[in-house]
Amino acid sequence: MLDVLGPDYEATVLPLGHDEEGEVVATLVRRRAAGPSRRAVLYIHGFTDYFFQTHLADHFVAQGFHFYALDLRKYGRSLLPHQTPALVRSMTHYFPEIDEAVRIIREDDGNEVVVINAHSTGGLISALWADRVRGTGRVQGLILNSPFLDLNVSAYLRSMADLLVWPLARVPARTVLPLALATAYGRSLHHTFHGEWDYDLAWKPLTGFPVHAVWLSAVRRAQRRLHGGLNVDVPVLVLCADKGLRLRDFAPEAHSADVVLDPDHMARWATRIGGNVTCVRVPGGIHDLVLSAEPVRKQVFGEMDRWTRGYLAGDAYQGNANSP
């Protein structure tokens, strides 16, 4: 069916059964390359997010990739009226939609090379998923944009979160943690405030979604699993900003730093993902690096292209009329 982004995009609903709230679906968005290709990129968003970054699709399509994006269960296009946004009890609950998306990309659409490009929480989920499917050849690389590899709080609060990880997992599902709401990032992005981007504020609200106790427990368990060391067997590119700031309210500095997560955490834990990891710190980058100022995102795209040419330039490029 036609996607909300217009005639260049198709959307396919992926039925995923039921959970404690009822029916569950995910949505796979597709934009085809202009010419024949056997390469594809699958984009996976982060928390309080969905796919709207058409300039990211433009870039990969221009490089000869078919472009796909997955709105995970209870996000964006996949959020149903009876559901609580982003509410899951485990990051592994997202594996079925990634499995099905990759199956469609490879089997139904005939792509031989699949690269996952994932942002923030999507980066954490994708790393765990890639570790689970290692040795199967289902994915050929990961590009992680500011992956959520640790909590952006003090060491003391991280320790407290670790002590509470299992008690938090057992509270009623809709229990919301009393955390202060920050608007700095949202106001730095949306064009009606201090940004240049237009997106649906119902699907990506300025203050983010409420943080449920069971969700935070799921995130922390996933992070601790990664900290213990994964064995992802494909090349990984980790991109993050060169600096982070903690801001609740908007300030001009929000346009040139990560005000959501700590890039030092990303750099620290990146090598725990696998044995072939490249980490690049991007000066002036923000949390979603492809939403940074134009000169910065140009560098981000350049880093992606350089890494792609270096690690995926073998047989998969042969016979592709659009290959660089």
N, C-alpha and C positions, 0 to 999 in steps of 0.2 A: 504494500500500500504506500501511497505518497506520504512522505514525512513532513513534519511541521516546518522543516527548513526549506522546502520548496522542491521543484521538479528534478533537481539533480540528485535527490536523496530518496531512498526507499527505506521503509521500516517494516520489520517482521517481528511479530509478537511470539515469544518463546514461552509456552505453557510450562510451569514448573510445579504443578500439583498444589498442595495446600500446606499451610503451617497453622500455628495456633490462632492466627487472625483470619484465616480463610484462604481464598484463592491467591496464588502467587504467580507473577509473570516477570519476564525480563524483555527487553526490546533491543533488537539488533538493527542498527542503521547502516546502510550501505551506499557508497558512492563509487562508481566504477571509474577506472582509469580510461583515458581517451582511446588508447590502443591496446593491443593484446599484451597480457602480462600474466605471469605466474607468481607474482609477489603481492603480498597483502600486509597491511598494518591493521591491528585491532587496538582501538583506543578504549581505555577503561578509566573512568572518572574517579574523583575522590569523594569525601564526605561533604554533604550539603552541595551537591553538584549534579550535573548531567552534561551530555554532549551538546554544545552550541558553538564550539570553536571552528567555524567553517574555514578560517584561514589555515588551520592545521591540516584539514582535509585538502585544501587547495595545494598546499606544499607537497604533501606526499603523492597526490595524484600527478602533479607536475614532474615528480621523480619516477613516475611509472609504476606506482603502487596502487592497487585497489585499496580503498579506505573503508574501514568498518569502525563503528563505535557501539559500545554496549552500555545501555542504561541498565544498571543492576536492579535487582528486585527492590521495590519500595523507594525508588528514586525516579525523578523526571518523568519520562514517558511511561514508565513501568509502575508508577505509584497509583494504586487503586483507591477508591473512596473509603473502603473499610480499613485501610492500612495506616500504621504509624510510620512516618518517614524514617528510613534508615534503620529500623528496628530489627536486629538479628541477635542471636545468642552466640554465634561463632562466625569467624571470618571464613571458615570452610563451607558455610552455607551458600557462599557465592560460587563455589566450584562448579555446580551443575550448569549454570548459565555460561560460564567460560568454556566448559566442556562442549556444550552444544554449539556455541558460537564458533569455536575452532573447528568443530566437525563440519558445520555448514561451509565455512570458508575453505576448508581443504577438500572435502568430499563433494559437496554440491556445486561449488564454484570452481574447483580444479586448481586452487593455488597450492604451489609446492613449498613456498617460503612464507612463513607467518612470523611477523614481529609484533610483540605486544608493546604498546606505548601507553604507560599507565601513570596516573598522577596521584600523589599523596596517599590516602588510604588504599586507592586502587593499586599503587605500587607495592604496598605491603601484601595485599591479597595476591597480586600477580606473582610475586616472588615465592610465596608459599605454594601457589598452584604449580608453578614451573618446577619446584622441587618435587612435588608429588608425581609429575608426569615425566621426570627425567628418564632418559633412555628410550623414549618412545618416538622421538622425532616430530612431535606435534607442534613444537615451536622452535624457531631458529635463533631468536634473540629477544632481549628485553631492553627497552628504553624507559627508564624510570625518572619521572619528572617530580622532584622534591618528594621522595617517598616518605611515608609516615613510619619511620623506623624507631622512634622513641617518643615519649611524652615530653612536651615542651614545658616542663615545670622543674622546680628545684629538685635536687637529689633526695631531699627529705620527703617531698611529696611523692616522688616516684617510689620510694621505699614503702610509703604508706599505701600507695595503690597496689603494690605487690602483695602486701599483707592482706589486703581486702579483695584480691582478685577472685577468690572462690566465694566468699560471702556475697559479693556483688552479683555474681552469676546466679545466685539463688533467690534474689529478691523478685517481687512481681515484675513482669516484663516491662510495664509502662512506668516504672519508677524513674523519675527524672532527678538528676543530681542538681543541687542548688549552686550552679556555677554562674559567675558574672558573664553577661553577654557583651561581646566586643563588636563594634561596628567599623573599626579601622579598615579591615581588609575589604569588606563589602563596599564601603563608600569610596575606596580607592579604585574600584573596578567599574562600577555601574555608571553609565553615561548621564544619569539624572543627578549624580552627585559630583564626584571628582575623577571619574574614569572615562574610558572611551568605548566600553563594551555594552552591548544591548543583549539582555537575556531575561528569562522569565523569573521574576522575583518570588513567585509562588514555589517554583522548583529550586531556586537558589536564593533564599532570603538573606537580607543583609546581615542579620545577627546569627545566621546558621540555624541548624535544627537543634532542638533540645538534646542534651547528652543524657541518654538513658544508662542506668547503672549496668545493665546486662551488656550493652554495646561497649562500654568502656572496659569491662572485664574481658570481653572477646578480643578487643584490640590489644590489651596488655598481654594476654596469653599468646597472641600471635607474635607480638614483638619479642617476648621472651623466647619463643621457639626460634625466631630468626637469630637472636643474640647468641643462642647456643650453637649456631652454625647450620646453614643449609648446604645442599650439594647441587645447586642448579648447574646443569652441564652445558649451557649455552652462553655465549658472550652477553655481558650485561653492561649497559651504559647508565650510570647514575649522574644526573644533572641536578645541581642545587645552586642557590644563591651564594654569593660570597659573604653575606652577613645576614644576621637575624636581629629583629627588634621586637620588644614586647610593648605593644600599643593597644589600648582599649578604644580610644577615639581617634578619628582621622587626624593625621599630620602629614605634611608633604613628604616626610621620610618614608611613608608607606609605599611610595612609588619606586623605591630603589632598594628595598630590603624585604626579606621574608618576615612578615608579622604574624604568621600562623605557627610555623614550626622552627626549630633550630637547625640551620644547615650544618653546624658542627656535629650534631648527632647523626645526620645522614652520612657525612664523610667518615665518621668513626665506625659505623656499623655496615657500611657498604660492602666491605670485603668479607663479611659473614654470609653473603648471599651465595657465593660460589667462587670458583678458582680463577675465573677470567672476568674481572670487574674493572671498568674504567670509571673514575670519578672526576667530574669537571665542575669547578666552582665558577659561576658566571657573575662577573661584576655588574652590579646594578639590577640583578634579577629579583623578582618578587616570588611569592609562593607558587603560583601557577606560572612557570617561566614563559610559556607561550603567550601569556597576557601581559608580559612586561612591556616597557616602552619599545617602540619600533626598532631602534638600534640594538637593543638588548635581545629581543626575540630573533632578530636577524642572526646574531651570533649563536643563539640556541639552535636555530635551524641548521646553521653551518656545522655545529658540533655533531648534530644528529647525522647529517649527510656524510661527514668525514668518517664517523664511526661505521656507518652503514656500508660505505664503499670499502672500508678496511676489512670488515668481518663478514660481509655477505656478498662479496664480489666474485664468487665462484660460478659454478654451473648454473645457479639460479638466474644469473644475469644474461646467459646466452639465449639468443632468440627473442629477447625483449626489445621491441622497437623503441621503447621509451627509456631504456636504461641510460644512466649518465655515463 
